[in-house]
Structure formats: C-alpha cells, structure tokens
Amino acid sequence: MAVEYLCKACRGHLNVKTSIVLSATKMNSSKRGLVFLNPELGNYTKTTHPSFELETGAEYLINCPICHSQLNSMKYPHLVRIIMIDDNGKESDIYFSGIVGENCTFKISDAGVEKTGPDAQLYDKYFDIPKEDRKYL
C-alpha cells in the first residue's frame, strides 16, 4: 500500500500519481487555483498553472478539491491539516504552513510528533505537548 493523503472533512483522496492536489485562494483576494504538492514530507516543491503564481509571504486558504471544505486549521493559525495513511495503514495528521515560503511540516501520530523543515520552530509552541496529553489531539 502506498502512502495516501486524505481530506480531513470528506476523507476523499487528495493524491494523484506523484502529487497532492489542493485548491488555494490568496487571503483577501480572488486569486485562486490548483496547487500540486510533493507528497514526500520535508520536500517543499510545488507546481501551479503559470497564471496562478504563489506569492512568497502570502497566506492562502487551502480547500479540498473534492468537497471544497477548508483545510486551514481553526485550532492552529497559519497551518493546514490533511490526513496521511502510511504504508502500514497507520493514520496521522499532517500540518503544514499555509504561508508560501514557510517550510515546515508536522506529523502527529500515536508515536508522537515528527517535525521537518527549517521553519518548524515557528510553530513548535502548538506541538510541545506532554506525551500523556497527545492522545487528545
């Protein structure tokens, strides 16, 4: 079984071939388009249509392209949440920044919190949770 990425609302599959497909709208703007993300945690390459350039430093609302639910976290400002199911069928929450140019990813699972990316320290405060309390995430 390959790694799968799902919408947190409808649990629809977000990955197609070698990309995670998301819909993005620039905050306070009508600019919107599709974004293709690399599914490898810690790889921050992304692809968009040439007419939809992502602006470094700008925050985007991220939606599921299937059900159109907002994937931006209401609990953790500036972060986006999707679900990952690994090769062993284990489910984890994946959080990443909705601000273009901030490279950070958090994987929350029963095993704990894994973080990647040079900007992860910006959001450490959200995930520095005692081990006994992580089950409530």
N, C-alpha and C positions, 0 to 999 in steps of 0.2 A: 504494500500500500504506500503510495506517495504522500507527501505532506499536502494537506488540504487546508484552505483558508475559507472561512465562512462568515457571513453577515451575522452580527450579534442579534439582530431582530428576527429575520426570516430564516436564518441558517442556510441560505442559498449559497452555492459555491461561487467564490469570487475569483478563483484562479482558472485561467485558460492557458493551456500549453505552458509557457515559461514565464507568465506574468500574473500578478494580482491586478484585477481591473476594478477601478473605483471611479466614481463621479465626483468632480470637485467644482466648487464655486468660490471665487475670491470673496472674502468678507467685505461687506459694504460695497459690493459691485455686482454687476450682472454677468461678468466674465465667468464662463463655465465650460467644462469639457471633461473628457475622459483622461485618466492617468493610469499608466501601466507601471507597476512597481515590480522590482526584482523580489522574488519570494524568499531569497536567502537572507536570514536575519543578519543584520550588520552591513548588507550591501544596499547602498542608498541610490542606485541608479534608477532613473525613471524616464518614461517616454510619454510624450503628448503629441497631439497634432501640431504642426508648425504654427497654426493660427491661435493656439492656446498655450502661450508661454507662461510657465510658473515664475512668479516674481520672488526672488530671494528676499527673505524677511517678511513676506506677506503671509497672513494666516488664511487658510481655506476651510470651508465647510466640506466635509467628506461624506458622501452618501453612497448607499448600496445601489449599484446599477440595476438591481432586480426589483427590490421593493421600495427604493428611494428613501429608506429610513436614514436618519442622520447617524453617522458613526462616531462623531466627535463625542468625547466623554463629557458627561454632565458633572461627573464626580471630580475629574482631574482636568482643570483648564489647560487648553492648548494641546491636549493629547487625543488621539483617535484610537478606538478599540475595535479589534476584529478577533475572531476565534481561529486558532490553529489546531489541527488534529495531526499528530506526528505519525511516523511510520508504524508505531506500536499501538495506534488508536487512542493515545492519551490526548486529552483536550487541555489547551492552555489559552489564556487571554494574552493577546499581543497588543501592546500600546506603543504608538509612535507619534512623533510630533506632527501637528497639522500646520506648522510654520515651516515654509520652504527654507532649506539651508540648515535647519537644526537636525543633526544626525544623531538620533537616539532611538533605541528600541528596548522595551521591557517585555520579558516573557514571564508570566505569572502562572505557576503550576503548583501541584501538590509538593513538588520537590523544592519550591522556593521561588525566589526572584532572580532571573538572569538579566543582566543589562549589557547592552553593546552600544557603541558609538561614542564619539568624543564629547557630545553634549549631554550625555546621560546625567551628569551631576546636576544639571538644571532642574531635574525632576526627581532626584533622589528622595526629597522630602515626602513624596507621595508613597514611596515604596519601602522606606525604612520602617518596617513594621515587625514587631516581635514575632518569632516563628509561631508561637501558640495562637496568635491572632490572625494569621494569614488565611486560615480556613474560612474566615468571614468575608474575604474579598469576593 
